[in-house]
Amino acid sequence: MLNNETKLFAILGCPVKHSFSPLLQNKWFEKKHLNCAYLSFEPNDYELECAIESLKELKFNGFNITVPHKIKALKYVDVIDKNAKKIGSINTVIIKENKLYGYNTDYLGFAKDLESKKVIIKNKNVIVVGAGGAARGIVFALKAGNAKNVYIANRTLDKAITLAKEFKVKSINIDDVKDTLGEADLLVNCSSCGMKKEDSLPFKFGKIKTGLVVYDLIYNKKTPFLRFAKNNKLKFFTGEGMLIWQGAYAFKLWTGKFPDIKIAEKLLKKFLK
Ligand code: NAP
């Protein structure tokens, strides 16, 4: 039941209509018997500052930020969490006593999802494909998890080099993924390759290390990375778990409680049908 006491939350993105977050967060509020509601708004680039200011004025308690505002939103919060600062983007904001506190729960979501699937990062060799916004959080999580070597490969090599320098990891030419697969334990697709039907695997492959795990941040699509894993009988995970866990950490930041992941998994299955 919504009333004068209802605490308000939201997601800001553009487009946002496809977002799973309103369904997810409202279900968790309901299950925890919290008098909270979560809405979605679609400000464009020019409207973002005003939208954030409005949420503050209207006494919202917090919000999520999604594509394409995760970097720009850094400018509009008062305090940025130290890890979010290193990653260079925020996806969760707490509003408390008229101040905005920005966090990044994407990297936590990825790390927790790997842990829940018993995929070990520590001392492992990891290839990250992609050097955009999502890759930043993933590389940060891999470093925080003490991966032995992180190799960033990207269609545009310059971007891989820049990102690798910033995070003090290695960059490789996308064509060299072929040779690196022989020693890789984990391959993470952080690129948008697979979002379009016609996309193909951006590298060739030869020898693959036994036990290689493939993790594709893209979910609900038959991506080239999924086909690669299937054809080579490799363990494969999509970004569904990351999506759920990043939401769970946002929920925890706002409410102090950890939500039920099983409920979220069921809900996401229905949502994606
Ligand atoms: P972004 O900043 O736009 O970066 C896109 C990256 O993909 C760039 O490195 C780009 O390479 C590369 N790329 C695009 N099309 C490609 C293709 N056909 N072949 C090879 N590389 C290609 O996007 P982002 O925010 O990092 O997001 C990347 C993907 O992760 C998206 O598909 C998004 O849906 C997914 N994602 C999932 C979650 C989750 O919770 N599961 C969270 C965040 C993001 P260039 O530099 O050469 O252009």
py3Dmol code that shows the C-alpha trace and the ligand (Angstrom):
import py3Dmol

protein = """\
ATOM      1  CA  MET A   1       0.000   0.000   0.000  1.00  0.00           C
ATOM      2  CA  LEU A   2       1.499   3.329  -1.014  1.00  0.00           C
ATOM      3  CA  ASN A   3       0.919   6.256   1.371  1.00  0.00           C
ATOM      4  CA  ASN A   4       2.514   9.459   2.680  1.00  0.00           C
ATOM      5  CA  GLU A   5       5.285   7.469   4.305  1.00  0.00           C
ATOM      6  CA  THR A   6       6.347   5.596   1.167  1.00  0.00           C
ATOM      7  CA  LYS A   7      10.065   5.878   0.481  1.00  0.00           C
ATOM      8  CA  LEU A   8      10.772   6.528  -3.176  1.00  0.00           C
ATOM      9  CA  PHE A   9      13.509   5.113  -5.416  1.00  0.00           C
ATOM     10  CA  ALA A  10      14.045   5.258  -9.157  1.00  0.00           C
ATOM     11  CA  ILE A  11      16.161   4.355 -12.131  1.00  0.00           C
ATOM     12  CA  LEU A  12      17.421   6.945 -14.618  1.00  0.00           C
ATOM     13  CA  GLY A  13      18.412   5.710 -18.075  1.00  0.00           C
ATOM     14  CA  CYS A  14      17.770   6.344 -21.734  1.00  0.00           C
ATOM     15  CA  PRO A  15      16.215   4.141 -22.995  1.00  0.00           C
ATOM     16  CA  VAL A  16      14.935   2.588 -19.792  1.00  0.00           C
ATOM     17  CA  LYS A  17      11.709   0.854 -20.820  1.00  0.00           C
ATOM     18  CA  HIS A  18      13.481  -2.499 -21.183  1.00  0.00           C
ATOM     19  CA  SER A  19      14.922  -2.327 -17.646  1.00  0.00           C
ATOM     20  CA  PHE A  20      14.334  -5.218 -15.256  1.00  0.00           C
ATOM     21  CA  SER A  21      15.141  -3.057 -12.201  1.00  0.00           C
ATOM     22  CA  PRO A  22      11.641  -1.652 -11.402  1.00  0.00           C
ATOM     23  CA  LEU A  23      10.110  -5.138 -11.373  1.00  0.00           C
ATOM     24  CA  LEU A  24      13.022  -6.520  -9.351  1.00  0.00           C
ATOM     25  CA  GLN A  25      13.320  -3.798  -6.713  1.00  0.00           C
ATOM     26  CA  ASN A  26       9.543  -3.532  -6.171  1.00  0.00           C
ATOM     27  CA  LYS A  27       9.290  -7.313  -5.723  1.00  0.00           C
ATOM     28  CA  TRP A  28      12.088  -7.221  -3.142  1.00  0.00           C
ATOM     29  CA  PHE A  29      10.424  -4.294  -1.296  1.00  0.00           C
ATOM     30  CA  GLU A  30       7.167  -6.272  -1.224  1.00  0.00           C
ATOM     31  CA  LYS A  31       8.823  -9.461   0.029  1.00  0.00           C
ATOM     32  CA  LYS A  32      10.657  -7.551   2.793  1.00  0.00           C
ATOM     33  CA  HIS A  33       7.423  -5.690   3.730  1.00  0.00           C
ATOM     34  CA  LEU A  34       9.083  -2.344   3.128  1.00  0.00           C
ATOM     35  CA  ASN A  35       6.966   0.723   2.401  1.00  0.00           C
ATOM     36  CA  CYS A  36       9.025   1.646  -0.656  1.00  0.00           C
ATOM     37  CA  ALA A  37       8.369   2.144  -4.372  1.00  0.00           C
ATOM     38  CA  TYR A  38      10.715   2.157  -7.362  1.00  0.00           C
ATOM     39  CA  LEU A  39       9.937   4.086 -10.549  1.00  0.00           C
ATOM     40  CA  SER A  40      11.687   4.619 -13.865  1.00  0.00           C
ATOM     41  CA  PHE A  41      12.510   7.874 -15.658  1.00  0.00           C
ATOM     42  CA  GLU A  42      14.080   8.454 -19.057  1.00  0.00           C
ATOM     43  CA  PRO A  43      16.075  11.705 -19.048  1.00  0.00           C
ATOM     44  CA  ASN A  44      18.275  12.338 -22.066  1.00  0.00           C
ATOM     45  CA  ASP A  45      21.779  13.711 -21.749  1.00  0.00           C
ATOM     46  CA  TYR A  46      20.627  17.322 -21.340  1.00  0.00           C
ATOM     47  CA  GLU A  47      17.902  16.443 -18.851  1.00  0.00           C
ATOM     48  CA  LEU A  48      20.059  14.309 -16.550  1.00  0.00           C
ATOM     49  CA  GLU A  49      21.233  17.042 -14.162  1.00  0.00           C
ATOM     50  CA  CYS A  50      17.706  18.396 -13.801  1.00  0.00           C
ATOM     51  CA  ALA A  51      16.281  14.881 -13.260  1.00  0.00           C
ATOM     52  CA  ILE A  52      18.787  14.198 -10.474  1.00  0.00           C
ATOM     53  CA  GLU A  53      18.089  17.584  -8.882  1.00  0.00           C
ATOM     54  CA  SER A  54      14.344  16.843  -9.042  1.00  0.00           C
ATOM     55  CA  LEU A  55      14.732  13.491  -7.269  1.00  0.00           C
ATOM     56  CA  LYS A  56      16.632  15.303  -4.533  1.00  0.00           C
ATOM     57  CA  GLU A  57      14.007  18.068  -4.244  1.00  0.00           C
ATOM     58  CA  LEU A  58      11.182  15.514  -4.145  1.00  0.00           C
ATOM     59  CA  LYS A  59      12.940  13.708  -1.297  1.00  0.00           C
ATOM     60  CA  PHE A  60      13.586  10.438  -3.082  1.00  0.00           C
ATOM     61  CA  ASN A  61      15.770   8.135  -0.990  1.00  0.00           C
ATOM     62  CA  GLY A  62      17.970   6.853  -3.769  1.00  0.00           C
ATOM     63  CA  PHE A  63      18.231   5.864  -7.404  1.00  0.00           C
ATOM     64  CA  ASN A  64      20.030   3.729  -9.954  1.00  0.00           C
ATOM     65  CA  ILE A  65      21.717   5.107 -13.042  1.00  0.00           C
ATOM     66  CA  THR A  66      21.997   3.088 -16.190  1.00  0.00           C
ATOM     67  CA  VAL A  67      23.150   3.471 -19.806  1.00  0.00           C
ATOM     68  CA  PRO A  68      24.210   6.034 -20.963  1.00  0.00           C
ATOM     69  CA  HIS A  69      24.480   8.146 -17.793  1.00  0.00           C
ATOM     70  CA  LYS A  70      26.790   6.134 -15.514  1.00  0.00           C
ATOM     71  CA  ILE A  71      29.851   8.310 -16.153  1.00  0.00           C
ATOM     72  CA  LYS A  72      28.183  11.705 -16.494  1.00  0.00           C
ATOM     73  CA  ALA A  73      26.266  11.218 -13.236  1.00  0.00           C
ATOM     74  CA  LEU A  74      29.564  11.369 -11.310  1.00  0.00           C
ATOM     75  CA  LYS A  75      29.430  15.148 -11.784  1.00  0.00           C
ATOM     76  CA  TYR A  76      26.135  15.498  -9.963  1.00  0.00           C
ATOM     77  CA  VAL A  77      26.764  13.656  -6.686  1.00  0.00           C
ATOM     78  CA  ASP A  78      28.331  15.142  -3.562  1.00  0.00           C
ATOM     79  CA  VAL A  79      30.375  12.140  -2.426  1.00  0.00           C
ATOM     80  CA  ILE A  80      31.789   9.351  -4.597  1.00  0.00           C
ATOM     81  CA  ASP A  81      32.721   6.010  -3.087  1.00  0.00           C
ATOM     82  CA  LYS A  82      36.462   5.347  -3.526  1.00  0.00           C
ATOM     83  CA  ASN A  83      35.990   2.230  -5.664  1.00  0.00           C
ATOM     84  CA  ALA A  84      33.431   3.963  -7.877  1.00  0.00           C
ATOM     85  CA  LYS A  85      35.946   6.784  -8.320  1.00  0.00           C
ATOM     86  CA  LYS A  86      38.605   4.316  -9.495  1.00  0.00           C
ATOM     87  CA  ILE A  87      36.156   2.608 -11.857  1.00  0.00           C
ATOM     88  CA  GLY A  88      34.993   5.969 -13.144  1.00  0.00           C
ATOM     89  CA  SER A  89      31.246   5.399 -13.054  1.00  0.00           C
ATOM     90  CA  ILE A  90      28.309   5.082 -10.653  1.00  0.00           C
ATOM     91  CA  ASN A  91      25.133   3.056 -10.920  1.00  0.00           C
ATOM     92  CA  THR A  92      23.657   3.585  -7.436  1.00  0.00           C
ATOM     93  CA  VAL A  93      23.005   6.729  -5.410  1.00  0.00           C
ATOM     94  CA  ILE A  94      21.833   7.146  -1.829  1.00  0.00           C
ATOM     95  CA  ILE A  95      20.155  10.452  -0.940  1.00  0.00           C
ATOM     96  CA  LYS A  96      20.591  11.277   2.728  1.00  0.00           C
ATOM     97  CA  GLU A  97      20.053  14.624   4.441  1.00  0.00           C
ATOM     98  CA  ASN A  98      20.003  16.377   1.086  1.00  0.00           C
ATOM     99  CA  LYS A  99      23.336  14.921   0.011  1.00  0.00           C
ATOM    100  CA  LEU A 100      23.983  12.487  -2.828  1.00  0.00           C
ATOM    101  CA  TYR A 101      26.349   9.529  -2.312  1.00  0.00           C
ATOM    102  CA  GLY A 102      27.415   7.641  -5.445  1.00  0.00           C
ATOM    103  CA  TYR A 103      28.439   3.955  -5.616  1.00  0.00           C
ATOM    104  CA  ASN A 104      29.212   1.329  -8.214  1.00  0.00           C
ATOM    105  CA  THR A 105      27.603  -2.042  -7.536  1.00  0.00           C
ATOM    106  CA  ASP A 106      28.227  -3.468 -11.044  1.00  0.00           C
ATOM    107  CA  TYR A 107      31.709  -4.675 -10.154  1.00  0.00           C
ATOM    108  CA  LEU A 108      30.421  -6.187  -6.910  1.00  0.00           C
ATOM    109  CA  GLY A 109      27.637  -7.902  -8.847  1.00  0.00           C
ATOM    110  CA  PHE A 110      30.131  -9.477 -11.237  1.00  0.00           C
ATOM    111  CA  ALA A 111      32.469 -10.608  -8.446  1.00  0.00           C
ATOM    112  CA  LYS A 112      29.644 -12.041  -6.344  1.00  0.00           C
ATOM    113  CA  ASP A 113      28.128 -13.844  -9.329  1.00  0.00           C
ATOM    114  CA  LEU A 114      31.462 -15.515 -10.085  1.00  0.00           C
ATOM    115  CA  GLU A 115      31.828 -16.478  -6.431  1.00  0.00           C
ATOM    116  CA  SER A 116      28.303 -17.941  -6.327  1.00  0.00           C
ATOM    117  CA  LYS A 117      29.188 -20.013  -9.409  1.00  0.00           C
ATOM    118  CA  LYS A 118      32.446 -21.131  -7.825  1.00  0.00           C
ATOM    119  CA  VAL A 119      34.527 -19.505 -10.543  1.00  0.00           C
ATOM    120  CA  ILE A 120      37.834 -18.594  -8.924  1.00  0.00           C
ATOM    121  CA  ILE A 121      39.673 -15.427  -9.990  1.00  0.00           C
ATOM    122  CA  LYS A 122      42.639 -15.534  -7.615  1.00  0.00           C
ATOM    123  CA  ASN A 123      45.875 -16.403  -9.459  1.00  0.00           C
ATOM    124  CA  LYS A 124      44.008 -17.004 -12.723  1.00  0.00           C
ATOM    125  CA  ASN A 125      44.633 -15.666 -16.220  1.00  0.00           C
ATOM    126  CA  VAL A 126      41.720 -13.701 -17.577  1.00  0.00           C
ATOM    127  CA  ILE A 127      41.007 -12.268 -21.023  1.00  0.00           C
ATOM    128  CA  VAL A 128      38.594  -9.327 -21.071  1.00  0.00           C
ATOM    129  CA  VAL A 129      37.101  -8.512 -24.465  1.00  0.00           C
ATOM    130  CA  GLY A 130      35.896  -4.905 -24.714  1.00  0.00           C
ATOM    131  CA  ALA A 131      37.178  -1.636 -23.323  1.00  0.00           C
ATOM    132  CA  GLY A 132      34.012   0.394 -22.762  1.00  0.00           C
ATOM    133  CA  GLY A 133      32.166   1.375 -19.589  1.00  0.00           C
ATOM    134  CA  ALA A 134      31.332  -2.163 -18.450  1.00  0.00           C
ATOM    135  CA  ALA A 135      34.916  -3.380 -18.905  1.00  0.00           C
ATOM    136  CA  ARG A 136      36.130  -0.818 -16.348  1.00  0.00           C
ATOM    137  CA  GLY A 137      34.125  -2.402 -13.513  1.00  0.00           C
ATOM    138  CA  ILE A 138      35.056  -5.911 -14.608  1.00  0.00           C
ATOM    139  CA  VAL A 139      38.792  -5.168 -14.743  1.00  0.00           C
ATOM    140  CA  PHE A 140      38.544  -3.490 -11.333  1.00  0.00           C
ATOM    141  CA  ALA A 141      36.805  -6.586  -9.898  1.00  0.00           C
ATOM    142  CA  LEU A 142      39.405  -8.918 -11.431  1.00  0.00           C
ATOM    143  CA  LYS A 143      42.234  -6.882  -9.949  1.00  0.00           C
ATOM    144  CA  ALA A 144      40.507  -6.708  -6.574  1.00  0.00           C
ATOM    145  CA  GLY A 145      40.096 -10.495  -6.750  1.00  0.00           C
ATOM    146  CA  ASN A 146      43.867 -10.900  -7.328  1.00  0.00           C
ATOM    147  CA  ALA A 147      43.749 -12.370 -10.821  1.00  0.00           C
ATOM    148  CA  LYS A 148      47.271 -13.347 -11.926  1.00  0.00           C
ATOM    149  CA  ASN A 149      47.083 -11.716 -15.361  1.00  0.00           C
ATOM    150  CA  VAL A 150      44.330  -9.635 -16.935  1.00  0.00           C
ATOM    151  CA  TYR A 151      44.581  -9.166 -20.704  1.00  0.00           C
ATOM    152  CA  ILE A 152      42.337  -6.553 -22.279  1.00  0.00           C
ATOM    153  CA  ALA A 153      41.535  -7.068 -25.960  1.00  0.00           C
ATOM    154  CA  ASN A 154      39.371  -4.705 -27.928  1.00  0.00           C
ATOM    155  CA  ARG A 155      38.259  -4.131 -31.519  1.00  0.00           C
ATOM    156  CA  THR A 156      39.889  -0.704 -31.255  1.00  0.00           C
ATOM    157  CA  LEU A 157      43.317  -1.476 -29.817  1.00  0.00           C
ATOM    158  CA  ASP A 158      43.999   2.091 -28.596  1.00  0.00           C
ATOM    159  CA  LYS A 159      41.141   1.891 -26.123  1.00  0.00           C
ATOM    160  CA  ALA A 160      42.452  -1.406 -24.750  1.00  0.00           C
ATOM    161  CA  ILE A 161      45.912   0.124 -24.303  1.00  0.00           C
ATOM    162  CA  THR A 162      44.528   3.173 -22.478  1.00  0.00           C
ATOM    163  CA  LEU A 163      42.353   1.104 -20.159  1.00  0.00           C
ATOM    164  CA  ALA A 164      45.145  -1.394 -19.457  1.00  0.00           C
ATOM    165  CA  LYS A 165      47.527   1.447 -18.552  1.00  0.00           C
ATOM    166  CA  GLU A 166      45.006   2.986 -16.190  1.00  0.00           C
ATOM    167  CA  PHE A 167      44.359  -0.283 -14.349  1.00  0.00           C
ATOM    168  CA  LYS A 168      47.951  -1.525 -14.610  1.00  0.00           C
ATOM    169  CA  VAL A 169      47.068  -4.700 -16.524  1.00  0.00           C
ATOM    170  CA  LYS A 170      48.070  -5.944 -19.992  1.00  0.00           C
ATOM    171  CA  SER A 171      46.533  -5.106 -23.335  1.00  0.00           C
ATOM    172  CA  ILE A 172      46.634  -7.428 -26.315  1.00  0.00           C
ATOM    173  CA  ASN A 173      45.702  -7.100 -29.928  1.00  0.00           C
ATOM    174  CA  ILE A 174      42.355  -8.774 -30.592  1.00  0.00           C
ATOM    175  CA  ASP A 175      44.119 -11.116 -33.051  1.00  0.00           C
ATOM    176  CA  ASP A 176      46.407 -12.268 -30.231  1.00  0.00           C
ATOM    177  CA  VAL A 177      43.486 -13.637 -28.207  1.00  0.00           C
ATOM    178  CA  LYS A 178      44.027 -16.764 -30.306  1.00  0.00           C
ATOM    179  CA  ASP A 179      47.424 -17.397 -28.670  1.00  0.00           C
ATOM    180  CA  THR A 180      46.398 -16.254 -25.178  1.00  0.00           C
ATOM    181  CA  LEU A 181      43.470 -18.706 -25.015  1.00  0.00           C
ATOM    182  CA  GLY A 182      45.989 -21.496 -24.481  1.00  0.00           C
ATOM    183  CA  GLU A 183      46.758 -20.149 -20.996  1.00  0.00           C
ATOM    184  CA  ALA A 184      43.465 -18.429 -20.096  1.00  0.00           C
ATOM    185  CA  ASP A 185      41.213 -19.678 -17.286  1.00  0.00           C
ATOM    186  CA  LEU A 186      38.438 -17.148 -17.847  1.00  0.00           C
ATOM    187  CA  LEU A 187      37.222 -15.216 -20.895  1.00  0.00           C
ATOM    188  CA  VAL A 188      34.858 -12.327 -20.192  1.00  0.00           C
ATOM    189  CA  ASN A 189      32.910 -10.618 -22.944  1.00  0.00           C
ATOM    190  CA  CYS A 190      32.403  -7.007 -21.860  1.00  0.00           C
ATOM    191  CA  SER A 191      31.855  -5.827 -25.408  1.00  0.00           C
ATOM    192  CA  SER A 192      28.564  -5.295 -27.198  1.00  0.00           C
ATOM    193  CA  CYS A 193      29.497  -8.073 -29.617  1.00  0.00           C
ATOM    194  CA  GLY A 194      26.391 -10.254 -29.679  1.00  0.00           C
ATOM    195  CA  MET A 195      23.823  -7.509 -29.318  1.00  0.00           C
ATOM    196  CA  LYS A 196      23.298  -7.616 -33.090  1.00  0.00           C
ATOM    197  CA  LYS A 197      22.291 -10.847 -34.813  1.00  0.00           C
ATOM    198  CA  GLU A 198      25.005 -10.499 -37.444  1.00  0.00           C
ATOM    199  CA  ASP A 199      27.864 -10.113 -34.903  1.00  0.00           C
ATOM    200  CA  SER A 200      30.605 -12.696 -35.119  1.00  0.00           C
ATOM    201  CA  LEU A 201      33.379 -13.713 -32.713  1.00  0.00           C
ATOM    202  CA  PRO A 202      35.999 -10.937 -32.966  1.00  0.00           C
ATOM    203  CA  PHE A 203      38.946 -13.369 -32.841  1.00  0.00           C
ATOM    204  CA  LYS A 204      40.092 -16.717 -34.223  1.00  0.00           C
ATOM    205  CA  PHE A 205      41.033 -19.548 -31.896  1.00  0.00           C
ATOM    206  CA  GLY A 206      43.322 -22.522 -31.766  1.00  0.00           C
ATOM    207  CA  LYS A 207      44.482 -24.180 -28.554  1.00  0.00           C
ATOM    208  CA  ILE A 208      42.179 -23.573 -25.595  1.00  0.00           C
ATOM    209  CA  LYS A 209      43.229 -24.261 -21.998  1.00  0.00           C
ATOM    210  CA  THR A 210      41.268 -27.129 -20.440  1.00  0.00           C
ATOM    211  CA  GLY A 211      38.654 -25.781 -18.051  1.00  0.00           C
ATOM    212  CA  LEU A 212      38.341 -22.342 -19.666  1.00  0.00           C
ATOM    213  CA  VAL A 213      35.176 -20.611 -18.410  1.00  0.00           C
ATOM    214  CA  VAL A 214      33.352 -18.132 -20.664  1.00  0.00           C
ATOM    215  CA  TYR A 215      31.329 -15.317 -19.105  1.00  0.00           C
ATOM    216  CA  ASP A 216      29.272 -13.054 -21.364  1.00  0.00           C
ATOM    217  CA  LEU A 217      27.857  -9.892 -19.798  1.00  0.00           C
ATOM    218  CA  ILE A 218      25.144  -9.971 -22.463  1.00  0.00           C
ATOM    219  CA  TYR A 219      22.110 -12.064 -21.529  1.00  0.00           C
ATOM    220  CA  ASN A 220      19.062 -13.376 -23.322  1.00  0.00           C
ATOM    221  CA  LYS A 221      20.800 -13.450 -26.697  1.00  0.00           C
ATOM    222  CA  LYS A 222      22.449 -16.191 -28.708  1.00  0.00           C
ATOM    223  CA  THR A 223      25.835 -14.459 -28.849  1.00  0.00           C
ATOM    224  CA  PRO A 224      28.994 -15.590 -30.684  1.00  0.00           C
ATOM    225  CA  PHE A 225      30.545 -16.168 -27.231  1.00  0.00           C
ATOM    226  CA  LEU A 226      27.740 -18.587 -26.353  1.00  0.00           C
ATOM    227  CA  ARG A 227      28.284 -20.442 -29.648  1.00  0.00           C
ATOM    228  CA  PHE A 228      32.051 -20.496 -29.034  1.00  0.00           C
ATOM    229  CA  ALA A 229      31.527 -22.007 -25.570  1.00  0.00           C
ATOM    230  CA  LYS A 230      28.980 -24.553 -26.817  1.00  0.00           C
ATOM    231  CA  ASN A 231      31.079 -25.680 -29.770  1.00  0.00           C
ATOM    232  CA  ASN A 232      34.108 -26.172 -27.537  1.00  0.00           C
ATOM    233  CA  LYS A 233      32.148 -27.705 -24.628  1.00  0.00           C
ATOM    234  CA  LEU A 234      33.183 -24.929 -22.239  1.00  0.00           C
ATOM    235  CA  LYS A 235      31.408 -23.806 -19.085  1.00  0.00           C
ATOM    236  CA  PHE A 236      29.366 -20.704 -19.944  1.00  0.00           C
ATOM    237  CA  PHE A 237      27.588 -18.022 -17.913  1.00  0.00           C
ATOM    238  CA  THR A 238      25.585 -14.991 -19.013  1.00  0.00           C
ATOM    239  CA  GLY A 239      25.368 -11.612 -17.249  1.00  0.00           C
ATOM    240  CA  GLU A 240      21.971 -12.467 -15.702  1.00  0.00           C
ATOM    241  CA  GLY A 241      23.591 -13.175 -12.351  1.00  0.00           C
ATOM    242  CA  MET A 242      25.574  -9.944 -12.443  1.00  0.00           C
ATOM    243  CA  LEU A 243      22.377  -8.023 -13.199  1.00  0.00           C
ATOM    244  CA  ILE A 244      20.646  -9.533 -10.177  1.00  0.00           C
ATOM    245  CA  TRP A 245      23.583  -9.143  -7.782  1.00  0.00           C
ATOM    246  CA  GLN A 246      24.259  -5.501  -8.707  1.00  0.00           C
ATOM    247  CA  GLY A 247      20.594  -4.835  -7.878  1.00  0.00           C
ATOM    248  CA  ALA A 248      20.929  -6.752  -4.617  1.00  0.00           C
ATOM    249  CA  TYR A 249      23.886  -4.582  -3.531  1.00  0.00           C
ATOM    250  CA  ALA A 250      21.931  -1.432  -4.422  1.00  0.00           C
ATOM    251  CA  PHE A 251      18.995  -2.714  -2.350  1.00  0.00           C
ATOM    252  CA  LYS A 252      21.367  -3.359   0.558  1.00  0.00           C
ATOM    253  CA  LEU A 253      22.797   0.165   0.322  1.00  0.00           C
ATOM    254  CA  TRP A 254      19.311   1.675   0.474  1.00  0.00           C
ATOM    255  CA  THR A 255      17.634  -0.577   3.030  1.00  0.00           C
ATOM    256  CA  GLY A 256      20.442  -2.193   5.006  1.00  0.00           C
ATOM    257  CA  LYS A 257      18.923  -5.599   4.166  1.00  0.00           C
ATOM    258  CA  PHE A 258      20.065  -8.221   1.700  1.00  0.00           C
ATOM    259  CA  PRO A 259      17.275  -9.403  -0.644  1.00  0.00           C
ATOM    260  CA  ASP A 260      16.360 -12.915  -1.765  1.00  0.00           C
ATOM    261  CA  ILE A 261      18.359 -13.891  -4.855  1.00  0.00           C
ATOM    262  CA  LYS A 262      16.223 -16.969  -5.672  1.00  0.00           C
ATOM    263  CA  ILE A 263      13.109 -14.767  -6.022  1.00  0.00           C
ATOM    264  CA  ALA A 264      15.048 -12.539  -8.417  1.00  0.00           C
ATOM    265  CA  GLU A 265      16.199 -15.493 -10.529  1.00  0.00           C
ATOM    266  CA  LYS A 266      12.609 -16.724 -10.953  1.00  0.00           C
ATOM    267  CA  LEU A 267      11.381 -13.219 -11.746  1.00  0.00           C
ATOM    268  CA  LEU A 268      14.107 -12.650 -14.338  1.00  0.00           C
ATOM    269  CA  LYS A 269      13.283 -15.961 -16.084  1.00  0.00           C
ATOM    270  CA  LYS A 270       9.649 -14.840 -16.442  1.00  0.00           C
ATOM    271  CA  PHE A 271      10.682 -11.316 -17.512  1.00  0.00           C
ATOM    272  CA  LEU A 272      12.959 -12.617 -20.264  1.00  0.00           C
ATOM    273  CA  LYS A 273      10.397 -15.092 -21.722  1.00  0.00           C
TER     274      LYS A 273
END
"""
ligand_1 = """\
48
NAP
P 30.236 0.607 -24.363
O 30.851 1.498 -23.352
O 29.462 1.179 -25.484
O 31.453 -0.298 -24.967
C 31.208 -1.215 -25.993
C 32.441 -2.067 -26.232
O 32.078 -3.121 -27.136
C 33.614 -1.329 -26.898
O 34.803 -1.842 -26.372
C 33.443 -1.689 -28.379
O 34.635 -1.692 -29.100
C 32.956 -3.109 -28.271
N 32.154 -3.574 -29.413
C 30.965 -3.094 -29.842
N 30.510 -3.821 -30.881
C 31.433 -4.784 -31.107
C 31.533 -5.843 -32.040
N 30.584 -6.067 -32.945
N 32.620 -6.649 -31.991
C 33.590 -6.446 -31.079
N 33.552 -5.460 -30.164
C 32.482 -4.631 -30.174
O 29.231 -0.468 -23.684
P 29.301 -1.029 -22.185
O 28.512 -0.168 -21.307
O 30.718 -1.302 -21.873
O 28.477 -2.407 -22.333
C 29.000 -3.505 -23.048
C 28.006 -4.662 -22.994
O 27.876 -5.147 -21.660
C 26.604 -4.264 -23.433
O 26.143 -5.211 -24.381
C 25.773 -4.311 -22.177
O 24.465 -4.767 -22.443
C 26.516 -5.323 -21.312
N 26.352 -5.062 -19.859
C 25.771 -6.022 -19.080
C 25.636 -5.801 -17.708
C 24.999 -6.851 -16.826
O 24.603 -6.544 -15.688
N 24.871 -8.058 -17.264
C 26.090 -4.613 -17.130
C 26.700 -3.660 -17.957
C 26.824 -3.901 -19.327
P 35.223 -0.353 -29.803
O 36.002 0.343 -28.730
O 36.060 -0.869 -30.886
O 34.044 0.441 -30.277
"""
view = py3Dmol.view(width=600, height=400)
view.addModel(protein, "pdb")
view.setStyle({"model": 0}, {"cartoon": {"style": "trace"}})
view.addModel(ligand_1, "xyz")
view.setStyle({"model": 1}, {"stick": {}})
view.zoomTo()
view.show()
